[in-house]
């Protein structure tokens, strides 16, 4: 039984693939695979393992021996699910592998924004502390998290883990209703929570209902010193509107761990804005990348293989 891992580079070179190797006769490992290389590399394979490499309908129809696709991530948007179902190909993904990693990254962003860390770091670099008449700098208004209102969109394992950390800091936590399902959800709609939110943290999938969820209207309803954190997917917030609000001091801080197109080879307005004196943080989709989380991806994928073989 031949298995092919198409983009091992997305896991890092320090993960141990032994749990997967132990379950297949042959595992071909490729660090990266271009669209032009995918068909050749998967020819004769029973199992395809991919993180972000696209397996579309045309490719699926060209691979008669393919029986299982293991996605080394939660999202399956790179797989043509309808074509796989039509062919009887099983698709398995992994979830909850980076809960602790993403939760701690989210809290790091929250703490950094609350402390106005990007602004104070710029001031120290510019020599403002050295020239100060007193022993400290006081010109940036920081936010004490204790007693503040944390609103979370997404009540799955990630959102729940972030809620626990927020509560440990003395925050009052409210989960919003699932976007698009407010009529059947007992929790308050996001729109009704925006004006009281001190921190809004997003941990929901990107769907038709969540695309552009935090738009200019939502931003206008928020407190001018509120913090907005997106450790979900790019496109859930209107990044241009959020940047405009930040520049106009209608938003207290903005941190994102993802952008609509990754890697952002064509650039992005938020990346350009990093040179400005703004309470802005952009991290390169690395909330999930602790060694423990990446190894957990391998272990959960091995579980999926084991279950399919059984």
Buried (B, 14 or more C-beta within 10 A) or exposed (E): BBBBBBBBEBBEEEBEBEBBBEBBEEBBBBEEBEEEEBEEBBBBBBBBBBBBBBBEBEBBEEBEEBBBBBBBBBBBEBBBEEBBEEBEBBBBBBEBBBBBBBBBBBBBBBBBBBBBBBBBEBBEEEEEEEEEEEEEBEEBEEBEBEEBBBBBBBBBBBBBBBBEBBEEBEBBBBBBBBBEEBEEBEBBBBBBBBEBBBBBBBBBBBEEBBBBBBBBEBBEBBBEBBBBBBBBBBBBBBBEBBBBBBEEEBBBBBBBBBBBEEEBEEEBEBEEBEEEEBBBBBBEBEBBBBEEBBBBBBBBBBBBBEEBEE
